[in-house]
């Protein structure tokens, strides 16, 4: 079985992020291109850098539902006034926390996401994913590689 932990968040909190709506959640190639274009845009116009300076500097990749549509973006913990950004409500509760490491910073979040949705959720039978949304962060590790975690809100399965 894969490495994971269940951690409890005791209070609701907010995240602020720039993102895109995904019209067809199953259009993997189209969604990846749309997400990459948004990341390039907010990097080039310094919107992401400005948002990071308002918070603690840690960037998150976030999947959520905005206005009834799947949404993917990049942002920070906390509520900030940043033109064009969405403020997301993250609910208290139990969270599945899945760690990962890699030498490739740019691929690690997607590798963890693939691990989670590619089989780990099916392996875990005592909790189910309830959302809304999930977030992943990546940071430098002391050994020169990168460490990341994906956090998904889950609920204990009764019985």
C-alpha positions as CSV (number, residue, x, y, z in Angstrom):
1,X,0.0,0.0,0.0
2,X,1.2,3.5,-0.8
3,X,2.4,6.0,1.8
4,X,-0.3,8.4,3.0
5,X,-1.6,9.9,6.2
6,X,-5.0,11.2,7.5
7,X,-4.7,14.7,9.1
8,X,-7.5,16.8,10.6
9,X,-8.0,20.5,9.8
10,X,-10.1,22.0,12.6
11,X,-11.2,25.2,11.0
12,X,-12.3,26.4,7.5
13,X,-9.8,28.5,5.7
14,X,-9.3,30.3,2.4
15,X,-7.0,30.1,-0.6
16,X,-6.5,32.8,-3.2
17,X,-5.7,31.7,-6.7
18,X,-5.6,32.4,-10.4
19,X,-7.2,29.7,-12.5
20,X,-9.3,28.5,-15.4
21,X,-12.6,26.8,-15.8
22,X,-12.5,23.4,-17.4
23,X,-15.4,22.8,-19.8
24,X,-14.9,19.1,-20.3
25,X,-13.1,17.6,-17.3
26,X,-12.2,14.5,-19.3
27,X,-10.3,16.5,-22.0
28,X,-7.0,15.8,-20.4
29,X,-4.8,17.2,-23.2
30,X,-7.0,20.3,-23.6
31,X,-7.1,20.9,-19.9
32,X,-3.4,20.5,-19.5
33,X,-2.8,23.0,-22.3
34,X,-5.3,25.5,-20.8
35,X,-3.7,25.2,-17.3
36,X,-0.2,25.5,-18.7
37,X,-1.3,28.7,-20.6
38,X,-2.7,30.2,-17.4
39,X,0.4,29.4,-15.5
40,X,2.6,31.0,-18.2
41,X,0.3,34.1,-18.3
42,X,0.3,34.7,-14.5
43,X,4.1,34.0,-14.4
44,X,4.9,36.4,-17.2
45,X,2.6,39.2,-15.9
46,X,4.0,38.8,-12.4
47,X,0.5,38.2,-10.9
48,X,1.6,34.9,-9.3
49,X,4.8,36.5,-7.9
50,X,2.8,39.4,-6.4
51,X,0.3,37.0,-4.8
52,X,3.2,34.9,-3.4
53,X,4.6,38.0,-1.7
54,X,1.3,38.7,0.0
55,X,1.3,35.2,1.5
56,X,4.0,33.0,2.9
57,X,5.6,32.4,-0.5
58,X,4.4,28.8,-0.9
59,X,2.7,28.1,-4.2
60,X,-0.2,25.6,-4.5
61,X,-1.7,23.9,-7.5
62,X,-5.5,23.8,-6.7
63,X,-8.4,21.8,-8.2
64,X,-11.8,23.1,-7.2
65,X,-15.3,23.8,-8.4
66,X,-16.1,27.4,-9.2
67,X,-19.6,28.4,-10.4
68,X,-20.5,24.7,-10.9
69,X,-17.5,24.0,-13.2
70,X,-14.3,22.1,-12.6
71,X,-11.5,24.7,-12.1
72,X,-7.7,24.4,-11.9
73,X,-5.4,27.1,-10.7
74,X,-2.3,28.3,-8.9
75,X,-2.3,30.3,-5.6
76,X,-1.6,30.6,-1.9
77,X,-3.1,30.0,1.5
78,X,-5.1,32.8,2.8
79,X,-7.5,35.5,1.5
80,X,-6.0,38.3,-0.5
81,X,-7.2,41.1,-2.7
82,X,-5.5,40.3,-6.0
83,X,-7.2,41.5,-9.2
84,X,-8.6,38.6,-11.2
85,X,-8.0,36.0,-8.5
86,X,-10.6,33.7,-7.0
87,X,-10.9,33.3,-3.2
88,X,-11.8,29.6,-2.4
89,X,-13.4,28.3,0.7
90,X,-11.5,25.2,2.0
91,X,-13.5,23.2,4.6
92,X,-12.4,21.8,7.9
93,X,-12.4,18.1,8.2
94,X,-10.2,15.0,7.6
95,X,-7.7,15.2,4.8
96,X,-5.8,12.5,3.0
97,X,-2.2,13.7,2.7
98,X,-0.1,12.0,0.0
99,X,3.6,12.9,-0.1
100,X,6.0,12.5,-2.9
101,X,9.6,13.3,-3.9
102,X,11.3,13.9,-7.2
103,X,14.3,15.6,-8.9
104,X,11.9,17.4,-11.2
105,X,10.1,20.2,-9.5
106,X,7.8,21.0,-12.4
107,X,6.5,17.4,-12.7
108,X,6.1,16.4,-9.0
109,X,2.6,17.8,-8.4
110,X,1.3,16.0,-11.5
111,X,3.1,12.8,-10.4
112,X,1.5,12.9,-7.0
113,X,-1.9,13.6,-8.6
114,X,-1.5,10.7,-11.0
115,X,-0.6,8.4,-8.0
116,X,-3.7,9.5,-6.1
117,X,-6.3,9.4,-8.9
118,X,-4.5,6.5,-10.7
119,X,-5.2,4.0,-8.0
120,X,-4.5,5.1,-4.4
121,X,-8.0,6.3,-3.8
122,X,-9.3,2.9,-4.8
123,X,-6.8,1.2,-2.4
124,X,-8.1,3.2,0.6
125,X,-11.3,1.6,1.7
126,X,-11.8,3.3,5.1
127,X,-12.1,6.8,3.7
128,X,-13.7,8.3,0.6
129,X,-12.9,11.5,-1.2
130,X,-15.6,14.1,-0.7
131,X,-14.0,17.4,-1.7
132,X,-14.6,20.1,-2.6
133,X,-11.3,20.3,-4.4
134,X,-7.7,19.4,-3.5
135,X,-4.4,21.2,-3.4
136,X,-0.8,20.2,-4.0
137,X,2.4,22.0,-3.0
138,X,6.1,21.4,-4.0
139,X,9.1,22.8,-2.2
140,X,12.9,22.2,-2.2
141,X,14.1,19.4,0.0
142,X,17.4,19.4,1.9
143,X,18.9,16.7,-0.4
144,X,18.6,18.8,-3.5
145,X,15.4,17.1,-4.7
146,X,11.9,18.3,-4.2
147,X,9.2,17.3,-1.7
148,X,5.4,17.7,-2.3
149,X,2.1,16.8,-0.8
150,X,-1.4,16.6,-2.1
151,X,-4.3,17.3,0.4
152,X,-7.8,15.9,-0.3
153,X,-10.8,16.2,1.9
154,X,-12.1,12.8,2.9
155,X,-14.7,11.3,5.1
156,X,-14.5,8.1,7.2
157,X,-16.6,5.3,5.7
158,X,-19.2,4.1,8.2
159,X,-19.4,0.3,8.9
